[in-house]
Amino acid sequence: MVFTNRPSGLVVACEGSDEAATAAALREYDPDLRLVPQDSDAYGRRIYKVYRYQGSERPSVFVCAWLDEFGNPFDGLSVTGLLDMVKRLDRNTRSEVVDPDVKNARMIAEKRKDFEYELDEMARMYDEHMLDRKRSPLFRSKNLQAARNRVRARTKTNELKP
């Protein structure tokens, strides 16, 4: 269990593992992988990144970060989740990486479908509302209606007088 402190003071227990177990699992998979925890000012919690160590002569290469698809860090650290992410991004394996263009096209199609559904729903609700022609699409008070009736009555009497 991993305990996470929230800004409100609430402590949340999450299924997860500690950093040592995750680092050991990464080293077992590839001895050059390193788990680097970093404190984040923006999120108020730790962000875990995986780097590939290339020796003392060359800088480490960033492999992945324990973040969701929107860039927000996950609450707890998971050995299997992080290891699966590293395996998926490993160039020496046959795991299939989703092409960003295909993923973007899927997202655009999904958003367009949602937008069209919302438009259809608004049109249906408007049609249902307009079936009853007695009521206005906007709320009108009785005083406003009485004032309009008085103005209409005056204009009708003025139109009748030559």
N, C-alpha and C positions, 0 to 999 in steps of 0.2 A: 504494500500500500504506500502511496505517495501522498503526503499532505501538502495542500496548496493553500496559502493565505490569500484571501481576497482583500481588495481595498476597503470593503465594508467591515472587515474584521472577522468574517466568517472563514472557518477552516474547513476545507473540503477534502475528503479522502478519495483518492482515485486509484484505480487498478494501474499498476505500473511497476517499474523496477528502479533500482538505484543506479547511479552513474557508473559504479564499479562493475556491476553485472553487465551493463550495456557495453562499456568499454572492453570488457573481457570477451564478449560475444563478437564484437567487431574485430578484435585482434585475432580471434580464432578463425574468422572468415578470411581475413587478410591481415597479415602482420603490420602492414604499412598504414592501416587506417587508425585515426585518432579521433576520439570524441572530445570536442572543445565546448564546454559550457560558457555562455556569456550572459552577463546581467544586462537587461534591457531597461532603459529609462522610459521608453514609450509604452511598454506593456506591464512593467512592474514585476516581472518574473524572469526566469532563466530561459534563454534560447539555446538549444543544443544544435551544434553544427558538426559535421563530419569532414575531416580533412585527410588527404593522402600525403603521408610523409615521404619525401623524396631524397632524404639525406641532408647533411649539413651544408652542402654546397648550393642547393636549389631550394626555392621557397615551396612551402606546402601548397597543394592544389585543393581547392574547395570541391567537395563531392556533393553534399546536400545539407539541408537544414530541416529540423523537425518542425515544419510549419504546414498549415493547411493550404489549400489552393488559392486562398485569398491573402496569404502572407501573415496570418495570425498564428502565433505559437500554440501548439497543443498543450493541454493542461498537464498531463503526466507523461513521463518518459516510458516508452514501451520498447523492450528488447526486440520482439518479433516485428513490430511495426517499422522501427528504424532499420533493422537488418533487411527486411523486405524492400524498403525503399532503396537501400544501398545496392542490393542485388539487382533490382530493376534498372538502376542507372549504371550498373557495371558494364563496361564495353566488352569484356571478355566472355560474357554469357549470351545466351540466345533469347533473353527475355525481350518481349516486344514493347518498345517505347512508342507511345501514342504521338503521332506527328502533331506539332502545335497548330498547324494550319487546319488539320482535320478536326481537332478539338475546338478550335475557334469557330469553324463552320457549324459544328454541332450546337455550340452555345448560341450562335446567332439564330439558327433555325428554331431552337427551343424558345428563345426570347420572342421571336416573331410570332410563333404559335401562341404563346401566352398573350401577346399584345392583341392578336386577332380575336382570341377568345374574350378578352376584356371588352373589346369594341362590340362584339356581338352581344355580350351580356348587357352592356349599357344601352344598345339599341333596343333589345328586347324589353328592358325595364322601362325605357321611355315610351315604347309602344303600349305597354300595359297601362302606364300612367295616363297616356293621352286617350285611351279608350273612353274614359269618363271625361267628356269635354266640359263638364260643369266646373271642374276645379282647375285652377291655374297650376302650371308646373312649379311656380314659386309660391311660398306662403304669403297671403295677403290678409291684412287685418280687416275687421269689419268697419272700422272708421275710414280706412282708405276706400273701401267699396262704397260707403255712404257718400264720401266726398266726390267720388267719380260719378255716382248717380245724380248728385246735385248739379254737377257741371253739365252732364248730359241733358238734364231736364232744362237747364237755362239755355243751352244751345238750341234745343228743340223749340222752345218758346220764341227765341230770337229768330230762328229760321222761318217760323210761321208768320211773324209780323212783317208786312211789306214796308 
